[in-house]
């Protein structure tokens, strides 16, 4: 994934090799353009300590905000 900063406007495509159905649906319903809100490691299964690198984004076309696991998306920076 490219280096991202909070406030970047990005175009998101799904990673066909790793994207979950949830990620595919969110990009289709709310994308493909998003604004980066936060970059972090989030807990998928806190009881076993499994974390994943993820990016919190807000859609530029709908009112949706949510996390995308970094390994499930392909990102390019959108010209401002």
N, C-alpha and C positions, 0 to 999 in steps of 0.2 A: 504494500500500500504506500502511496506517496505520503510525504510529510504533510500533516494537516495542522492548521491552527484554528482556534475558536474564532468564529465569524466568517470563515471561508465558505464560499458558495461552491458546491460540488455537484457533479453529475454522477449518479450511481447506476451501475449495471450489476446484475447478479453474476456471481461466480458460478457458472454452470456445473462445476465439479463439486462444490461444497454447500451451495445455498439451500437452506431449508425451505419448506413450503411457505412458512410464515414470512420469511424474508422476501421470497419471490412475490407474494401477495402484497406486502407493504410497498415495495418499489412500484409494482404495477398500479396500485390504487392511489399512491400519494406522490409519486416521483415523475420524472427521474431526478429533479433538481431539489437539493436540500441545503440548509445552512448548518454548519457544524456548531453544536452547542457545548459539547464536552467530549473529551477523549479519556478513556479510563479502562481499567480492568474490572469487569463485573462478575459477580458470582452467579453461576448457572445452578450449581447444586451446593449451597453453603454447608450442608451437613457433611459433605465429603471434601470440601475445600477446592472444588473445581472452579477455576476462573478462566475468562476469555477476554482478550483485548477487544474493545468495542468502541463505537463512536455514537454519541447521542446527537441526533439531527432533528431539525424542524423542516417540514415540507414548505416549499415556496408556493404551492398551489392549493393545499388543503390545510386544515387546522391540526394535522397530525404531528406529534413529536414522539420519538421512540429510539430505541437502541438497535443498531445493526452490528452483529459480530463481524469483526474485521476480516476474518477468513471467508465470509460469505458474500463479500461485495468487491467490485472493481470500481475504483474511484478515479475521476479526473477532475481537475480544477476547472471551474466555469469562469470565463472572462467576465469581469465586472462591468 
